[in-house]
């Protein structure tokens, strides 16, 4: 059943600019408060404004001061984990200089220009009822155009590939500081499952503007306590900082591929209006090596070798478990023929999705169908 286009109790927004402005300002205040309370090293902190101030066609600047935070006590559990090196990749290079607290927290130039409004000026949500594996519910913004994940949520209330994630998170070794990292968030079905079914603090990466629109719309429609636990980063991850083109399959926005067109089937089409120039960054240029990533999900349509190369040894040491998809079609087309060896070289052991059966040798060509595996840090 298709629900009204806008959830109850909330006014509709005509553009994504208004949405991102509100989220941006809120997150600037949240991270400013978190800095004042937790007082992490300056080099390990960056304002979330650089992640979400994306509505303008030019780089936007957002500023705030600690004086604007009225009630910082409710932000005690937030942990700013984004490195100051992100300032360099966003075009505001402070390398070699002393960065004071206010400039680091309060004013950041956003270099990641993603403007879905100009490309999809009349795009709207297909509002659905989402029900998590624990029975909690929320309004969910699906694609208004045909989309396989949206259709699955419409039919089942959630996306089945995400069902196992809360169990894996609950079994993982973690502390109050731990985060869940999602690489390739698509429309947010797994992000929402984790928000509703766990207490995880989440950093999620999704580069495609159309997916960002629906993902951010869903987050905004959720209760504030859920919004406070998630940061959406609008870039792709890879082996180096670069500009790339992302392509999206008509009818399956989950098959959004960086760098080239890779079809799920012979008849699949890729429309030119869903092709976009995006930023690619190394993960170790964004996430601090002081972070503790208890669990991560990786689904990048064959770009996985590039992403793992961007971990670096220091960050791989703090990412404890990674659930990742093995698609022979996508990996082969991207020339990613040694993904399992790359994980092993970084100190991971490969297991089947149940986390018990070891895959001690070989590469992805030993699997004859799409498979989910888990890489665990060697103890």
Buried (B, 14 or more C-beta within 10 A) or exposed (E): EEBEEBBEEEEEBEEBBBBBBEBBBBBBBBBBBBBBEBEBEBBBBBBBBBBBBBBBEEBBBBBBBBEEBEEBEEBEBBBBBBBBBBBBBBEBEBEEEEBEBEBBBBBBBBBBBBBBBEBBEEBBBBBBBBBBBEEBEBBBBBBBBEBBBBBBBBEEBBBEBBBBBBEBBEEBEBEEBBBBBBBBBBBBBBBBBBBBBBBBBBBBBBBBBBBBBBBBBBBBBBEEEBBBBBBBBBBBBBBEBBEBEBBBBBBBBBBBBBBBBBBBEEEBEBEEEBBBEBBBBBBBBBBBBBBBBBBBBBBBBBBBBBBBBBBBEEBBEBBBBBBBBBBBBBBBBBEBEBBBBBBBEBBBBBBBBEBEEEBEEEBBEEBEEEBBBBBBBEE
